[in-house]
Amino acid sequence: MEVWVVGHKAPDTDSICSAIAYAEFCNLLKKYEATPGRAGEINRETKFVLEKFGFEVPELLENASGKNLILVDHN
């Protein structure tokens, strides 16, 4: 099953990194075919962290209709 792992609408560093990490964890377990995503634009801090450690910015998920989601960093 294909799933998107996304955080909240105003993604900060922990929201983006949580999505990347949990998607990778799911893929390693071969539980889901997981793709990290984001629900909004990243800030400068997050951009710096991703560049520093060599990660791509997750794809913007503009419409989640009909998609399987795993939500991270939500209250």
C-alpha positions in Angstrom: 0.0 0.0 0.0 1.3 3.5 -0.9 1.1 6.1 1.9 2.2 9.7 2.4 3.7 10.7 5.7 3.0 14.4 6.4 3.1 16.8 9.3 1.1 20.0 10.0 0.2 22.9 7.7 3.0 25.2 8.9 5.8 22.7 8.8 8.8 23.4 11.0 12.0 21.3 11.3 10.5 18.6 13.6 7.5 18.2 11.4 9.5 17.7 8.2 12.2 15.5 9.8 9.5 13.4 11.5 7.9 12.8 8.1 11.2 11.9 6.5 12.2 9.6 9.4 8.9 7.8 9.7 8.6 7.2 5.9 12.1 5.7 5.9 11.2 3.5 8.9 8.1 2.2 7.1 10.1 1.5 4.0 12.8 -0.3 6.0 10.2 -2.5 7.6 8.6 -3.0 4.2 5.3 -2.3 5.9 4.3 0.4 3.4 5.6 2.1 0.4 5.9 5.4 2.2 6.7 8.9 0.8 7.5 11.8 3.0 5.5 14.9 2.2 4.8 18.4 3.5 1.6 20.4 3.8 3.1 23.8 3.4 6.3 25.8 2.7 9.4 25.1 4.8 11.1 27.8 6.8 14.8 28.9 6.6 15.8 26.7 9.5 14.4 23.6 8.0 16.0 24.4 4.6 19.3 24.8 6.3 19.0 21.5 8.2 18.0 19.5 5.1 20.8 21.0 3.0 23.4 20.4 5.9 22.5 16.7 6.1 21.9 16.1 2.4 18.1 15.5 2.4 15.7 16.6 -0.3 12.8 18.8 0.6 9.7 16.5 0.7 7.1 17.0 -2.0 4.3 19.4 -1.3 1.0 17.5 -0.9 -1.5 20.1 -2.1 -4.5 17.7 -2.2 -4.8 14.6 0.0 -8.1 13.4 -1.4 -8.1 9.7 -2.0 -4.6 9.3 -0.6 -3.5 7.1 2.3 -1.9 9.3 5.0 0.1 8.9 8.1 0.1 12.1 10.2 3.2 13.0 12.3 3.8 15.9 14.6 0.1 16.7 15.2 -1.7 17.4 18.5 
